[in-house]
Amino acid sequence: MQKPIPSSTSLPIRITLGVVLSWFLSEVEYPGKIDDDGSLEWCAFTVIVVAAPTLGTVAIKGSDRFVGTLLGGIVSIAVCELSPGFGWLMVITAALSFLSVWAADVLNKDYSMKLFVLTFVMIAIGSKTVPTRDIIGVALSRTIGILAGGLLVVLLTLLVWPEAGTTNAVQELRSAVEALLRLQEDVWENGLMSTGWHMLGTNKGFKLKLDEDYMDAFASTVSAESGPSGGADAVEGSSSSGSIHRRLMSIPQGEFAGAGKLPLNTVEDMDEMEDRQDKMIDEVLACLARSEAFAKDNASEIYAGTIRGWPVFLPGADLRWARLGWRLPAAELSSVGNTIRKVVRLYWTLLRNFQEGFDEELMLAVSAAYPPQMLNTLRDGAEGVVEAILEAFPEPGRLKPTREKVRLEPLVGFSSAVKGLVGIGAEQRRNLCRLLQGMGGRGDGQQRHGRGLEHLKSMHGRGEESQPQPPAEHISAGLGPVPPRFPDTEKGHLAKVRWHSFLFQLEKLLAAFVELHEDVDDLLCRLPGCTAAI
């Protein structure tokens, strides 16, 4: 059923009701009951200790507590009937303590073994001050109190705003996707602001300034390549390259924030962004950790169907070898979590590229070759992929998926944006070959770009004719014939490496999105109420 209040409120209500009912149960008379048997205390203790937010945790803790107490009571009664001396009693206590710790490690039942030793010590050693005839009564009343407390807290968990670890595991995974969406929104926003790319579409003066500087650099580079051996033309080209940086740094503050200094972040800005990103990453990872923890309780929960769409669970034994009805697919849940972690790592790397990789040389080259809306298109595509995954997840508290399959259109759109970005570069290289031919460039330069084009064909598995063309508005702005050519300087070489590293990160992000899309589809197909073929 629907859970209208959080665990921080429902759990205290259950414990309060359990303690009050424990007082009532302690007044019930039954055969063999002794005075001041302490059943009230043990029933209340059990309610307080065993109570937990989810039904699976309650079932595990309650059964462990009862088994440990029952075994400890039986062994302690047997020892008391033998009436050993003080020395033998200490030897038996030491041996049982050692065996209980060993069994706890082997059987992974630490809680039961602790209760076993605790019960034995309280009954067997305490028997020295209790008449032998009362030992069985004390042990029996204590066991009855613990059993009553365990059953009481299970009943309260079923009736008072019930909550299952299975539904919580799916809900926490949904929360991780929501946190991932906020994380990537912040990364792309930082990318637009850090690189100044958003200014290309809004500040025409700055765009023309970049075009002018870039054309000067390109003309000087071509003249140097067509010259005999780097004489006067080469000196002029070097001078033009130096003037680019000076003119860029002289752009007024009003035209471009940071006066041309790229990236546009101060050290304080970068520290603030990193702190915010760290908190968002921690939020994603914390949701995934809670999801995996709740999923462990699934073994002690039996799915009993739905009431008005809300899942109903019953307590069961932790029998992982016996599949009693539907169980949460732990492998698929873990795969989705691991893929989300991979996407988070890629976004952290992408943020570092935005903050430190997009310097003056890089922006000079790519701003003239790529449309101003490039990052906006990539951002919208990436956010669309995660939003499509989020809308397919079950609503909070439910298990039936909202959609049986994640919408494929956003993933196709982001894939087209990434491949189109590389395709624009291929088109510019073709334009460069034609431009060098018209200006009398050397044949080896054309051959070099030809080899690069063939390499791009082999990477994407398609011919030159199928490569996407630059957008119409990009060509109409006069930017189509300008190649994304980096200056032949040390900084220019570093900028080229950074740009291709950025493209590589986008391709890895696309591959991770494809993997996440498939993993989520596999998980949704295995949730109750989904009729899609597995």
For each residue, the residues with C-beta under 8 A, 3 or more apart:
1: 161 162 307 308 310 312
2: 310 397
3: 10 161 162 163 397
4: 161
5: 9 10 161
6: 9 10
7: 10 11 53 163
8: 11 12
9: 5 6 12 13
10: 3 5 6 7 13 14 53 160 161 163
11: 7 8 14 15 51 52 53
12: 8 9 15 16
13: 9 10 16 17 160 161
14: 10 11 17 18 51 153 156 157 160
15: 11 12 18 19 47 48 51
16: 12 13 19 20
17: 13 14 20 21 156 160
18: 14 15 21 22 44 47 48 51 149 152 153 156
19: 15 16 22 23 44 47 48
20: 16 17 23 24
21: 17 18 24 25 152
22: 18 19 25 26 40 43 44 47 148 149 152
23: 19 20 26 27 40 44
24: 20 21 27 28
25: 21 22 28 39 40 43 148 152
26: 22 23 39 40 43 145
27: 23 24
28: 24 25
29: 33
30: 33 144
31:
32: 137 140
33: 29 30 37 39 137 141
34: 37 134 137 138 141
35:
36:
37: 33 34 137 138 141 142 145
38: 41 42 138 141 142 145
39: 25 26 33 42 43 141 142 144 145 148
40: 22 23 25 26 43 44 145
41: 38 44 45 145
42: 38 39 45 46 141 142 145 146 149
43: 22 25 26 39 40 46 47 145 146 148 149 152
44: 18 19 22 23 40 41 47 48 149
45: 41 42 48 49 146 149
46: 42 43 49 50 62 65 145 146 148 149 150 152 153
47: 15 18 19 22 43 44 50 51 149 152 153
48: 15 18 19 44 45 51
49: 45 46 61 65
50: 46 47 58 61 62 65 149 150 153
51: 11 14 15 18 47 48 58 153 156 157
52: 11 57 58 61 157
53: 7 10 11 57 163 168
54: 57 58 157 163 164 165 168 294 297 301
55: 58 59 154 157 158 162 163 164 165 297 300 301 313 314 315
56: 59 60 164 165 166 294 296 297 298 299 300 301 313 315
57: 52 53 54 60 61 165 297 300
58: 50 51 52 54 55 61 62 153 154 157 315
59: 55 56 62 63 154 300 301 315 316 317 318
60: 56 57 63 64 297 300 318
61: 49 50 52 57 58 64 65 111
62: 46 50 58 59 65 66 150 151 153 154 315
63: 59 60 66 67 150 300 317 318
64: 60 61 67 68 109 111 112 115
65: 46 49 50 61 62 68 69 111 112 115 146 150
66: 62 63 69 70 146 147 150
67: 63 64 70 71 109 112 115
68: 64 65 71 72 109 111 112 113 114 115 116 118 119
69: 65 66 72 73 115 116 119 142 143 146
70: 66 67 73 74 143
71: 67 68 74 75 112 116 119
72: 68 69 75 76 115 116 117 118 119 120 123
73: 69 70 76 77 119 123 139 140 142 143
74: 70 71 77 78
75: 71 72 78 79 96 116 120 124
76: 72 73 79 80 119 120 123 124 127 135 139
77: 73 74 80 81 123 135 136 139
78: 74 75 81 82
79: 75 76 82 84 89 92 120 124
80: 76 77 83 123 124 127 132 135
81: 77 78 132
82: 78 79
83: 80 132
84: 79 88 89 92
85: 88 89
86: 89 90 128
87: 90 91
88: 84 85 91 92
89: 79 84 85 86 92 93 124 125
90: 86 87 93 94
91: 87 88 94 95
92: 79 84 88 89 95 96 124
93: 89 90 96 97 120 121 124 125
94: 90 91 97 98
95: 91 92 98 99
96: 75 92 93 99 100 116 117 120
97: 93 94 100 101 117
98: 94 95 101 102
99: 95 96 102 103
100: 96 97 103 104 113 114 116 117
101: 97 98 104 105 113
102: 98 99 105 106
103: 99 100 106 107 109 113
104: 100 101 107 108 109 110 112 113 114
105: 101 102 108 110
106: 102 103
107: 103 104 113
108: 104 105
109: 64 67 68 103 104 112 113
110: 104 105 113 114
111: 61 64 65 68 114 115
112: 64 65 67 68 71 104 109 115 116
113: 68 100 101 103 104 107 109 110 116 117
114: 68 100 104 110 111 117 118
115: 64 65 67 68 69 72 111 112 118 119
116: 68 69 71 72 75 96 100 112 113 119 120
117: 72 96 97 100 113 114 120 121
118: 68 72 114 115 121 122
119: 68 69 71 72 73 76 115 116 122 123 139 142
120: 72 75 76 79 93 96 116 117 123 124
121: 93 117 118 124 125 126
122: 118 119 125 126
123: 72 73 76 77 80 119 120 126 127 135 138 139 142
124: 75 76 79 80 89 92 93 120 121 127
125: 89 93 121 122 128
126: 121 122 123 129 130
127: 76 80 123 124 130 132 135
128: 86 125
129: 126
130: 126 127 134 135 138
131: 134 135
132: 80 81 83 127 135
133: 136 137
134: 34 130 131 137 138
135: 76 77 80 123 127 130 131 132 138 139
136: 77 133 139 140
137: 32 33 34 37 133 134 140 141
138: 34 37 38 123 130 134 135 141 142
139: 73 76 77 119 123 135 136 142 143
140: 32 73 136 137 143 144
141: 33 34 37 38 39 42 137 138 144 145
142: 37 38 39 42 69 73 119 123 138 139 145 146
143: 69 70 73 139 140 146 147
144: 30 39 140 141 147 148
145: 26 37 38 39 40 41 42 43 46 141 142 148 149
146: 42 43 45 46 65 66 69 142 143 149 150
147: 66 143 144 150 151
148: 22 25 39 43 46 144 145 151 152
149: 18 22 42 43 44 45 46 47 50 145 146 152 153
150: 46 50 62 63 65 66 146 147 153 154
151: 62 147 148 154 155
152: 18 21 22 25 43 46 47 148 149 155 156
153: 14 18 46 47 50 51 58 62 149 150 156 157
154: 55 58 59 62 150 151 157 158 315
155: 151 152 158 159
156: 14 17 18 51 152 153 159 160
157: 14 51 52 54 55 58 153 154 160 162 163 315
158: 55 154 155 162 314 315
159: 155 156 162
160: 10 13 14 17 156 157
161: 1 3 4 5 10 13
162: 1 3 55 157 158 159 312 313
163: 3 7 10 53 54 55 157 167 168
164: 54 55 56 167 168 297 301 311 313
165: 54 55 56 57 168 169 294 295 296 297 298 301
166: 56 169 170 294 295 297 298 301 303 311 313 328 399
167: 163 164 170 171 311 397 398 399
168: 53 54 163 164 165 171 172 290 291 294
169: 165 166 172 173 291 292 294 295 298 328 333
170: 166 167 173 174 291 328 333 393 394 399 527
171: 167 168 174 175 396 397
172: 168 169 175 176 287 288 290 291 294
173: 169 170 176 177 287 288 291 333 336 337 393
174: 170 171 177 178 390 393 394 396
175: 171 172 178 179 287
176: 172 173 179 180 284 287 288 291 337 340
177: 173 174 180 181 340 386 389 390 393
178: 174 175 181 182 390
179: 175 176 182 183 280 283 284 287
180: 176 177 183 184 284 340 343 344 386
181: 177 178 184 185 383 386 387 390
182: 178 179 185 186 280
183: 179 180 186 187 277 280 281 284 344 347
184: 180 181 187 188 343 347 382 383 386
185: 181 182 188 189 379 383
186: 182 183 189 190 276 277 280
187: 183 184 190 191 277 347 350 351 354
188: 184 185 191 192 375 378 379 382 383
189: 185 186 192 193 379
190: 186 187 193 194 273 351 354 355
191: 187 188 194 195 197 350 351 354 375 379
192: 188 189 195 197 198 375 376 379
193: 189 190 196 198 264
194: 190 191 263 264 265 354 355 358
195: 191 192 262 263 264 354 358 363 375
196: 193 199 200 256 257 258 262 263 264 358 363
197: 191 192 200 358 363 367 372 374 375
198: 192 193 201 202 375 376
199: 196 202 203 206 207 256 257
200: 196 197 203 206 207 210 367 372
201: 198 372 373
202: 198 199
203: 199 200 206 207 255 256
204: 207 208
205: 208 209 255
206: 199 200 203 209 210 251 255 256
207: 199 200 203 204 210 211 367 372
208: 204 205 211 212
209: 205 206 212 213 247 248 251 255
210: 200 206 207 213 214 248 363 364 367 368
211: 207 208 214 215 368 479 482
212: 208 209 215 216
213: 209 210 216 217 244 247 248 364
214: 210 211 217 218 244 364 365 367 368 482
215: 211 212 218 219 368 482
216: 212 213 219 220 240 243 244
217: 213 214 220 221 240 241 244 364 487
218: 214 215 221 222 482 483 485
219: 215 216 222 223 240
220: 216 217 223 224 233 236 237 238 239 240 241
221: 217 218 224 225 237 485 487 488
222: 218 219 225 226 436 439 441
223: 219 220 226 227 233 236 237
224: 220 221 227 230 233 234 237 488
225: 221 222 441 442 445
226: 222 223 233 439 440 441 442
227: 223 224 230 231 233 234
228: 231
229:
230: 224 227 233 234
231: 227 228 234 235
232: 235 236
233: 220 223 224 226 227 230 236 237
234: 224 227 230 231 237 238
235: 231 232 238 239
236: 220 223 232 233 239 240
237: 220 221 223 224 233 234 240 241
238: 220 234 235 241 242
239: 220 235 236 242 243
240: 216 217 219 220 236 237 243 244
241: 217 220 237 238 244 245 487 489
242: 238 239 245 246
243: 216 239 240 246 247
244: 213 214 216 217 240 241 247 248 364 487
245: 241 242 248 249 360
246: 242 243 249 250
247: 209 213 243 244 250 251
248: 209 210 213 244 245 251 260 360 364
249: 245 246 259 260 261
250: 246 247 259 260
251: 206 209 247 248 255 256 259 260
252: 255 256 259
253: 256 257 259
254:
255: 203 205 206 209 251 252
256: 196 199 203 206 251 252 253 259 260
257: 196 199 253 264
258: 196 261 262 264
259: 249 250 251 252 253 256
260: 248 249 250 251 256 360
261: 249 258 264 360
262: 195 196 258 358 359 360 362 363
263: 194 195 196 354 355 356 358 359
264: 193 194 195 196 257 258 261
265: 194 269 270 273 355
266: 269 270
267: 270 271
268: 271 272
269: 265 266 272 273
270: 265 266 267 273 274 355
271: 267 268 274 275
272: 268 269 275 276
273: 190 265 269 270 276 277 351 355
274: 270 271 277 278 351
275: 271 272 278 279
276: 186 272 273 279 280
277: 183 186 187 273 274 280 281 348 351
278: 274 275 281 282
279: 275 276 282 283
280: 179 182 183 186 276 277 283 284
281: 183 277 278 284 285 344 348
282: 278 279 285 286
283: 179 279 280 286 287
284: 176 179 180 183 280 281 287 288 340 341 344
285: 281 282 288 289 341 344
286: 282 283 289 290
287: 172 173 175 176 179 283 284 290 291
288: 172 173 176 284 285 291 292 337 340 341
289: 285 286 292 293
290: 168 172 286 287 293 294
291: 168 169 170 172 173 176 287 288 294 295 333 337
292: 169 288 289 295 296 333 334 337
293: 289 290 296 297
294: 54 56 165 166 168 169 172 290 291 297 298
295: 165 166 169 291 292 298 328 330 333
296: 56 165 292 293 299
297: 54 55 56 57 60 164 165 166 293 294 300 301
298: 56 165 166 169 294 295 301 327 328 330
299: 56 296 318 319 320 327
300: 55 56 57 59 60 63 297 315 316 317 318
301: 54 55 56 59 164 165 166 297 298 313 314 315 316
302: 313 314 315 316 324 325
303: 166 311 312 313 325 326 327 528
304: 312 313 314 325
305: 311 312
306: 309 310 311 312 399 400 528 529
307: 1 310 312
308: 1
309: 306 398 400
310: 1 2 306 307 397 398
311: 164 166 167 303 305 306 398 399 528
312: 1 162 303 304 305 306 307
313: 55 56 162 164 166 301 302 303 304
314: 55 158 301 302 304
315: 55 56 58 59 62 154 157 158 300 301 302
316: 59 300 301 302 319 324
317: 59 63 300
318: 59 60 63 299 300
319: 299 316 322 324
320: 299
321:
322: 319
323: 327
324: 302 316 319
325: 302 303 304
326: 303 528
327: 298 299 303 323 330
328: 166 169 170 295 298 333
329: 332 333 522 523 526
330: 295 298 327 333 334
331: 334 335
332: 329 335 336 519 522 523 526
333: 169 170 173 291 292 295 328 329 330 336 337 523
334: 292 330 331 337 338
335: 331 332 338 339 519 522 523
336: 173 332 333 339 340 516 519 520 523
337: 173 176 288 291 292 333 334 340 341
338: 334 335 341 342
339: 335 336 342 343 512 515 516 519
340: 176 177 180 284 288 336 337 343 344 516
341: 284 285 288 337 338 344 345
342: 338 339 345 346 512 515
343: 180 184 339 340 346 347 509 512 513 516
344: 180 183 281 284 285 340 341 347 348
345: 341 342 348 349
346: 342 343 349 350 505 508 509 512
347: 183 184 187 343 344 350 351 509
348: 277 281 344 345 351 352
349: 345 346 352 353 505
350: 187 191 346 347 353 354 502 505 509
351: 187 190 191 273 274 277 347 348 354 355
352: 348 349 355 356 357
353: 349 350 356 357 358 498 501 502 505
354: 187 190 191 194 195 263 350 351 357 358
355: 190 194 263 265 270 273 351 352
356: 263 352 353
357: 352 353 354 362 498 499 501 502
358: 194 195 196 197 262 263 353 354 362 363 498
359: 262 263 362 363 491 495 498
360: 245 248 260 261 262 363 364 491
361: 364 365 486 487 489 491 492 494 495
362: 262 357 358 359 365 366 486 495 498 499
363: 195 196 197 210 262 358 359 360 366 367
364: 210 213 214 217 244 248 360 361 367 368 487
365: 214 361 362 368 369 484 485 486 487 492 495 496 499
366: 362 363 369 370 484 499
367: 197 200 207 210 214 363 364 370 372
368: 210 211 214 215 364 365 479 482 484
369: 365 366 424 425 428 479 482 483 484
370: 366 367 374 421 424 474 484
371: 374 424 470 471 473 474 479
372: 197 200 201 207 367
373: 201 376 377
374: 197 370 371 377 378 421
375: 188 191 192 195 197 198 378 379
376: 192 198 373 379 380
377: 373 374 380 381 417
378: 188 374 375 381 382 414 417 418 421 506
379: 185 188 189 191 192 375 376 382 383
380: 376 377 383 384
381: 377 378 384 385 410 413 414 416 417 418
382: 184 188 378 379 385 386 414 509 513
383: 181 184 185 188 379 380 386 387
384: 380 381 387 388 409 410 413 414
385: 381 382 388 389 410 411 414 513 516 517
386: 177 180 181 184 382 383 389 390
387: 181 383 384 390 391 410
388: 384 385 391 392 406 407 409 410 411
389: 177 385 386 392 393 406 516 517 520
390: 174 177 178 181 386 387 393
391: 387 388 402 403 407
392: 388 389 401 402 403 404 405 406 407 520 524
393: 170 173 174 177 389 390 401 402 520 524
394: 170 174 398 399 400 401 402 527
395: 398 402
396: 171 174
397: 2 3 167 171 310
398: 167 309 310 311 394 395
399: 166 167 170 306 311 394 527 528 529
400: 306 309 394 527 528 529 530
401: 392 393 394 404 524 527 529 530
402: 391 392 393 394 395
403: 391 392 406 407 524
404: 392 401 524 525 530 531 532
405: 392 408 521 524 532
406: 388 389 392 403 411 517 520 521 524
407: 388 391 392 403 410
408: 405 411 412 517
409: 384 388 412 413
410: 381 384 385 387 388 407 413 414
411: 385 388 406 408 414 415 513 514 517
412: 408 409 415 416
413: 381 384 409 410 416 417
414: 378 381 382 384 385 410 411 417 418 510 513
415: 411 412 418 419 510 514
416: 381 412 413 419 420 468
417: 377 378 381 413 414 420 421
418: 378 381 414 415 421 422 506 507 509 510
419: 415 416 422 423 460 468
420: 416 417 423 424 468
421: 370 374 378 417 418 424 425 503 506
422: 418 419 425 426 456 460 503
423: 419 420 426 427 467 468 469
424: 369 370 371 420 421 427 428 468 470 474
425: 369 421 422 428 429 456 484
426: 422 423 429 430 453 456 464 467
427: 423 424 430 431 467 468 469 470 480
428: 369 424 425 431 432 470 482 483 484
429: 425 426 432 433 449 452 453 456 483
430: 426 427 433 434 453 464
431: 427 428 434 435 480 481 482 483
432: 428 429 435 436 449 483 485
433: 429 430 436 437 446 449 450
434: 430 431 437 438
435: 431 432 438 439 441 481 483
436: 222 432 433 439 441 442 445 446
437: 433 434 441 446
438: 434 435
439: 222 226 435 436
440: 226
441: 222 225 226 435 436 437 445 446
442: 225 226 436 445 446
443: 446 447
444: 447 448
445: 225 436 441 442 448 449
446: 433 436 437 441 442 443 449 450
447: 443 444 450 451
448: 444 445 451 452
449: 429 432 433 445 446 452 453
450: 433 446 447 453 454
451: 447 448 454 455
452: 429 448 449 455 456
453: 426 429 430 449 450 456 457 464
454: 450 451 457 458
455: 451 452 458 459
456: 422 425 426 429 452 453 459 460 467
457: 453 454 460 461 462 463 464
458: 454 455 461
459: 455 456
460: 419 422 456 457 467
461: 457 458
462: 457 466 467
463: 457 466 467
464: 426 430 453 457 467
465:
466: 462 463
467: 423 426 427 456 460 462 463 464
468: 416 419 420 423 424 427
469: 423 427 475
470: 371 424 427 428 474 475 479 480
471: 371 474 475
472: 475 476
473: 371 476 477
474: 370 371 424 470 471 477 479 480
475: 469 470 471 472 478 479 480
476: 472 473
477: 473 474
478: 475 481
479: 211 368 369 371 470 474 475 482
480: 427 431 470 474 475
481: 431 435 478
482: 211 214 215 218 368 369 428 431 479
483: 218 369 428 429 431 432 435
484: 365 366 368 369 370 425 428 499
485: 218 221 365 432
486: 361 362 365 492 493 495 496 499
487: 217 221 241 244 361 364 365 491 492 495
488: 221 224 492 493
489: 241 361 492 493
490: 493 494
491: 359 360 361 487 494 495
492: 361 365 486 487 488 489 495 496
493: 486 488 489 490 496 497
494: 361 490 491 497 498
495: 359 361 362 365 486 487 491 492 498 499
496: 365 486 492 493 499 500
497: 493 494 500 501
498: 353 357 358 359 362 494 495 501 502
499: 357 362 365 366 484 486 495 496 502 503
500: 496 497 503 504
501: 353 357 497 498 504 505
502: 350 353 357 498 499 505 506
503: 421 422 499 500 506 507
504: 500 501 507 508
505: 346 349 350 353 501 502 508 509
506: 378 418 421 502 503 509 510
507: 418 503 504 510 511
508: 346 504 505 511 512
509: 343 346 347 350 382 418 505 506 512 513
510: 414 415 418 506 507 513 514
511: 507 508 514 515
512: 339 342 343 346 508 509 515 516
513: 343 382 385 411 414 509 510 516 517
514: 411 415 510 511 517 518
515: 339 342 511 512 518 519
516: 336 339 340 343 385 389 512 513 519 520
517: 385 389 406 408 411 513 514 520 521
518: 514 515 521 522
519: 332 335 336 339 515 516 522 523
520: 336 389 392 393 406 516 517 523 524
521: 405 406 517 518 524 525
522: 329 332 335 518 519 525 526 534
523: 329 332 333 335 336 519 520 526 527
524: 392 393 401 403 404 405 406 520 521 527 530 532
525: 404 521 522 530 532 533 534
526: 329 332 522 523 530 534
527: 170 394 399 400 401 523 524 530
528: 303 306 311 326 399 400
529: 306 399 400 401
530: 400 401 404 524 525 526 527
531: 404
532: 404 405 524 525
533: 525
534: 522 525 526
